Amino acid sequence: MGEYAGAQTPADFGDVRTEYAALRKGCGVYLLNWRTKIGLRGQDRVRWLNGMITNNVRDLAIGHGAYSFLLNPQGRILGDLSAYNDGESLIVDTDLSQREKVVSTFDHFIIMDDVEIVDLQDVYSAIGVSGPRSGEVLQKLGWNTDGLATLQFVTVDFQGAPVRLVRGGDPLHEGYEIWSSPEMEGPLWHALTAAGANPVGSAALEMDRIARGIPRYGQDLRERDLPQETEQQRALNFNKGCYVGQEIVERIRSRGNVHRTFTGFRINGPLPAPGTKIEAAGKEAGEVTSVTALPAGEGEQVVALGYIRREAIATRRDVLIAGSPATACDLPFSDLLVG
């Protein structure tokens, strides 16, 4: 067991490399007890949330979601979340570590609006299923994943009870979440492992996240970062109208690129610590935010996520990280995502 995103959750089941291989080549199943859900009800819920976050929830069809940032008035990132249209309510899904900040920010901005914040922690339990064989595993439970768009959910049956099957938010990767009542978590876990899913802990999930170049709040996304620095264009909508921090986001877009960019690094040396400074042409040019060692043939490749000044890699991508030679590279680490 270990702490991950604000929760105690299995760190591994005995062999991290095998668990990572399941995510890359087969199907991994893992607890999502480090995620939390917040309900929004009331007649003004859609208009109000649309004015709070960077993506468009006003035009979300029922059963669909959108990934978004929550900003402060200076355009800095307070958190990230996915918001889903549940018909008579909205469901906000985020890391447990962000829950208190998200709820307090929401509560601060509800003034004369007909919006009610509802605690859904005891309503939903969630399990993740990920990997190229995950659709095959879910099919053994009688669930059809064909045609599910990213962040779309459908209601399916499990042992006579309704559960929600949610497609993950990465269009380049096959992954799903299963939302159920807490008492169904155990039976679902056993059914999924019996169908061929391999138990996976947070250590392998971190390797997979970094390999795919997905930033995590509190690690790669922080309150000092601006949305366009993160390269997460999927979180931004420039046609939705006003929201908190929108003026800064629009000003950056109209004036051109920000000075820093979120990118990947291949390191020819030992694992550096998160926060290690990056040097380019003898000058400090950025910092590492996440690190891991990924399987590469018979050995390993040390890789990192982090921020670097754009001009530092405009002409050449060779840098130094903790004294080791490294190369800035595009995300994801495609050649390491072997199937």
Buried (B, 14 or more C-beta within 10 A) or exposed (E): EEEBBBBEBBBBBEEBBBBBBBBBEBBBBBBBBBBBBBBBBBEBBBEBBBBBBBBBBBEBEEBBBBBBBBBEEEBBBBBBBBBBBBEEBBBBBBBBBBBEBBBEBBEEEBEEBEBEBBEBEEBBBBBBBBBBBBBBBBBEBEBEBEEBEBBBBBEBEBEEEEBBBBBBBBEEBBBBBBBBEEEBBEEBBEBBBEBBBBBBBBBBBBBBBBBBBBBBBBBBBBBEBBBBBBBBEBBBBEEBEEBBBBEBBEEBBEEEEBEBBBBBBBBEEEBBEBEBBBBBEEEEBBBBBBBBBBBBEEEBBBBBBBBBBBEBBEEEBEBBBBEBEBBBBEBBBEEBBEE
